[in-house]
Amino acid sequence: MALWLSPATFVWMVLMIATCASTWWLKSGASTSMLATAAILVIAAVKVRLVITHFMELKDAPIKWRLFFEAWVVIFPGIVLAGFWLARA
């Protein structure tokens, strides 16, 4: 399989596009700070999940580890976002 067709290359391209999109979104000022923060945290959580599953090979790990990290990717950004919203209120 050619290097540019490998799953790791595809995931890397998705990570780069997500990084560029989130940077552009912040610089454009196209949304409120609350919406931008939520969007950036969601993009970051997706990026973390991609790195953990594809580059740290969690997809082949025992189910206990996979569930722990899948939950972490959802819970931690949720706690950060909740704290941000409570601080702004």
Secondary structure by P-SEA (a helix, b strand, c coil): ccccccaaaaaaaaaaaaaaaaaaaaaaccccaaaaaaaaaaaaaaaaaaaaacccccccccaaaaaaaaaaaccaaaaaaaaaaaaac
